[in-house]
Amino acid sequence: MEILDCIAAVARPIHDFGDEFMSDETTAAVGLSAGFVPGRGFYCRGRFGVLGETPASVVQAVQGFLGPHLVTTGWLAGRPVMPAEEAAACYGRAVRTWGRAHIPGDADVEHFNRLAQQLIDAADADALPLFAGWRAQPCPGDDPVGSAMQRIHVLREHRGACHLAAVRLCGLSAQAAMVINLGVQQATHYGWHAPRPVAATQIRRWQRAGRLTDELQAPLYATLTDRQRAEFAQLVNALTAR
């Protein structure tokens, strides 16, 4: 399988499977049991806790696509509950727990883990701090299914960070990209205040940003052989099939 074909095959399943985890009530329940109040505190403090103790404005700059009010409110709400490093570890446990409940039992997670780790290790993390933070989180060797979900999450963070860089390089704001991708109503749901429709010229820039995102990910997938890329695409579909 060619590099860009493999990227096209796995990008959406990895993104959507991660979205399911993040929006699942069972994930929120993990945060509640850890002491977080209902809302975005566990999500923001847990997902972005790999950045360490930093101002909310820095978190906003790193993640980009969520509105600043949502990020600031969630980050500050989670701060009294536990330190950022502990919140990230708690979020990682939630990732693995969700994976054990949702990855099919017959999926070859061992082979997936080998190939996924090869991709993760090959990544250049310069200018991708959120990805770098999640890559640095340990994957338990005695939990192959949970670790497979964690690697899905890490790869999702890689593409998200690459996409943010591509969006800005193409002259778009993160808010405009969210409006183009999801529409005004959904952009509001993700924390943007009174977003407006964008011009057609910006849509072309967003399409260019998508192609550039693929190009930024290509060096990872170049480390796999044609056969391994085909296997990886099949494995991703098997792990994320529900």
C-alpha positions as CSV (number, residue, x, y, z in Angstrom):
1,M,0.0,0.0,0.0
2,E,1.3,3.5,-0.9
3,I,2.0,5.9,1.9
4,L,-0.7,8.4,1.2
5,D,-3.2,5.7,0.6
6,C,-2.5,4.3,4.0
7,I,-2.8,7.7,5.7
8,A,-6.1,8.2,4.0
9,A,-7.3,4.8,5.2
10,V,-6.5,5.2,8.8
11,A,-6.9,8.9,9.5
12,R,-10.7,8.9,9.9
13,P,-11.0,5.7,12.0
14,I,-8.3,6.8,14.4
15,H,-9.9,10.2,14.8
16,D,-13.4,9.0,15.2
17,F,-12.5,6.2,17.6
18,G,-10.7,8.7,19.8
19,D,-13.7,11.0,19.6
20,E,-15.9,8.2,20.9
21,F,-13.7,7.8,23.9
22,M,-13.6,11.5,24.7
23,S,-17.3,11.9,24.5
24,D,-18.4,8.7,26.2
25,E,-20.2,9.0,29.5
26,T,-18.0,6.2,30.9
27,T,-15.0,8.4,30.3
28,A,-16.6,11.2,32.2
29,A,-17.5,8.8,35.0
30,V,-13.8,8.1,35.5
31,G,-13.2,11.8,36.0
32,L,-16.1,12.1,38.4
33,S,-14.8,9.2,40.5
34,A,-11.4,10.9,40.6
35,G,-13.0,14.0,42.1
36,F,-13.6,16.2,39.0
37,V,-16.9,18.0,38.8
38,P,-19.2,17.6,35.8
39,G,-18.0,19.5,32.8
40,R,-14.8,19.8,30.9
41,G,-12.4,19.7,33.9
42,F,-11.3,16.1,33.5
43,Y,-11.1,16.3,29.7
44,C,-9.0,19.5,29.7
45,R,-6.8,18.7,32.8
46,G,-6.4,15.1,31.7
47,R,-5.8,15.4,28.0
48,F,-3.6,18.5,28.3
49,G,-2.0,17.6,31.6
50,V,1.0,16.2,29.6
51,L,2.0,19.8,29.1
52,G,2.6,20.2,32.8
53,E,1.6,23.1,35.0
54,T,1.1,26.0,32.6
55,P,-1.2,28.9,32.0
56,A,-4.5,28.2,30.2
57,S,-3.4,30.5,27.4
58,V,-0.4,28.2,26.7
59,V,-2.8,25.2,26.6
60,Q,-5.0,27.1,24.2
61,A,-2.0,27.8,22.0
62,V,-0.9,24.2,21.9
63,Q,-4.2,22.5,21.2
64,G,-5.8,25.3,19.0
65,F,-9.1,23.8,17.8
66,L,-11.2,24.2,20.9
67,G,-12.5,27.6,21.9
68,P,-10.5,29.5,24.5
69,H,-13.4,29.9,27.0
70,L,-13.9,26.1,27.0
71,V,-10.2,25.4,27.5
72,T,-9.7,28.0,30.2
73,T,-12.8,27.0,32.1
74,G,-12.0,23.3,32.0
75,W,-8.3,23.7,32.8
76,L,-8.9,26.0,35.8
77,A,-11.8,23.8,37.0
78,G,-9.5,20.8,37.1
79,R,-6.5,22.5,38.7
80,P,-7.7,22.1,42.3
81,V,-8.4,18.4,41.8
82,M,-4.9,17.1,41.1
83,P,-1.6,18.2,39.6
84,A,-1.4,18.1,35.8
85,E,1.0,15.1,35.7
86,E,-1.4,13.0,37.8
87,A,-4.4,14.1,35.8
88,A,-2.6,13.0,32.6
89,A,-1.9,9.6,34.1
90,C,-5.5,9.3,35.2
91,Y,-6.7,10.2,31.7
92,G,-4.3,7.6,30.3
93,R,-5.9,5.0,32.6
94,A,-9.3,6.1,31.2
95,V,-8.0,5.7,27.7
96,R,-6.8,2.1,28.4
97,T,-10.0,1.2,30.3
98,W,-12.1,2.4,27.4
99,G,-10.0,0.5,24.9
100,R,-10.4,-2.8,26.8
101,A,-14.2,-2.3,26.7
102,H,-14.4,-1.4,23.0
103,I,-11.6,-3.0,21.0
104,P,-12.9,-6.3,19.6
105,G,-11.5,-9.3,21.4
106,D,-10.4,-11.0,18.1
107,A,-8.3,-8.0,17.0
108,D,-4.5,-8.7,16.6
109,V,-3.5,-6.0,19.1
110,E,0.0,-7.4,19.5
111,H,0.8,-6.8,15.8
112,F,-0.9,-3.5,15.9
113,N,1.1,-2.4,18.9
114,R,4.4,-3.3,17.1
115,L,3.5,-1.3,14.0
116,A,1.9,1.6,15.8
117,Q,4.9,2.0,18.1
118,Q,7.2,2.0,15.0
119,L,5.2,4.9,13.7
120,I,5.2,6.7,17.0
121,D,9.0,6.2,17.5
122,A,9.7,7.5,14.0
123,A,7.9,10.8,14.5
124,D,9.7,14.1,14.6
125,A,8.0,15.9,17.5
126,D,9.4,19.3,16.9
127,A,6.6,21.9,17.1
128,L,4.2,19.1,18.2
129,P,4.3,19.4,22.0
130,L,0.9,17.7,22.8
131,F,2.0,14.7,20.7
132,A,5.4,14.7,22.4
133,G,3.7,14.8,25.8
134,W,1.5,11.8,25.1
135,R,4.3,9.9,23.4
136,A,6.3,10.2,26.7
137,Q,3.5,8.6,28.7
138,P,4.3,4.9,29.5
139,C,2.3,2.1,27.9
140,P,1.9,-0.9,30.3
141,G,3.5,-4.0,28.9
142,D,1.0,-6.2,30.6
143,D,-2.1,-4.6,29.0
144,P,-1.8,-5.0,25.2
145,V,-5.4,-4.1,24.5
146,G,-5.4,-1.0,26.7
147,S,-2.0,0.0,25.3
148,A,-3.3,-0.4,21.8
149,M,-6.0,2.2,22.6
150,Q,-3.3,4.5,24.1
151,R,-1.3,4.2,20.9
152,I,-4.4,5.1,18.9
153,H,-4.7,8.2,21.1
154,V,-1.1,9.1,20.6
155,L,-1.4,8.8,16.8
156,R,-4.5,10.9,16.9
157,E,-2.6,13.6,18.8
158,H,0.1,13.5,16.1
159,R,-2.3,14.1,13.3
160,G,-4.2,16.8,15.2
161,A,-0.9,18.6,15.9
162,C,0.2,18.3,12.3
163,H,-3.2,19.6,11.2
164,L,-3.0,22.6,13.4
165,A,0.4,23.5,12.0
166,A,-0.9,23.0,8.5
167,V,-4.0,25.1,9.1
168,R,-1.9,28.0,10.3
169,L,0.6,27.7,7.5
170,C,-2.2,27.9,5.0
171,G,-3.4,31.2,6.4
172,L,-6.4,29.9,8.4
173,S,-7.3,30.4,12.0
174,A,-8.2,27.3,14.0
175,Q,-11.7,28.7,14.5
176,A,-12.2,29.1,10.7
177,A,-11.0,25.5,10.2
178,M,-13.5,24.3,12.8
179,V,-16.4,26.1,11.1
180,I,-15.4,24.7,7.7
181,N,-15.0,21.2,9.0
182,L,-18.0,21.0,11.4
183,G,-20.3,24.0,10.7
184,V,-21.2,27.0,12.8
185,Q,-23.4,25.1,15.3
186,Q,-20.8,22.4,16.0
187,A,-18.1,25.0,16.3
188,T,-20.1,26.7,19.0
189,H,-20.4,23.3,20.7
190,Y,-16.6,23.1,20.8
191,G,-16.3,26.4,22.6
192,W,-16.1,29.1,19.9
193,H,-18.1,32.2,20.6
194,A,-20.4,33.4,17.8
195,P,-18.5,31.8,14.9
196,R,-19.5,33.0,11.5
197,P,-19.5,31.2,8.1
198,V,-16.3,31.5,6.1
199,A,-15.6,32.6,2.6
200,A,-15.0,30.1,-0.3
201,T,-11.4,31.1,-0.5
202,Q,-10.9,29.9,3.0
203,I,-12.4,26.5,2.1
204,R,-9.7,26.1,-0.5
205,R,-7.1,26.9,2.1
206,W,-8.6,24.3,4.4
207,Q,-8.4,21.7,1.7
208,R,-4.8,22.5,1.1
209,A,-4.2,22.2,4.8
210,G,-5.6,18.7,4.7
211,R,-3.2,17.7,2.0
212,L,-0.3,19.3,3.9
213,T,-1.3,17.3,7.0
214,D,-0.9,14.1,5.0
215,E,2.5,15.2,3.9
216,L,3.6,16.0,7.4
217,Q,2.6,12.5,8.5
218,A,4.2,10.8,5.5
219,P,7.6,10.4,7.0
220,L,6.1,8.1,9.8
221,Y,4.5,5.8,7.3
222,A,7.6,5.8,5.1
223,T,9.2,3.7,7.9
224,L,6.8,0.8,7.1
225,T,7.0,-1.4,4.1
226,D,4.2,-1.6,1.5
227,R,3.0,-4.8,3.1
228,Q,3.2,-3.4,6.7
229,R,1.2,-0.3,5.6
230,A,-1.5,-2.6,4.2
231,E,-1.5,-4.6,7.4
232,F,-1.7,-1.5,9.6
233,A,-4.7,-0.2,7.7
234,Q,-6.4,-3.5,8.1
235,L,-5.5,-3.6,11.8
236,V,-6.8,-0.1,12.4
237,N,-10.1,-1.0,10.8
238,A,-10.3,-4.2,12.9
239,L,-9.6,-2.4,16.2
240,T,-12.0,0.4,15.5
241,A,-14.8,-1.6,14.0
242,R,-17.9,-1.5,16.2
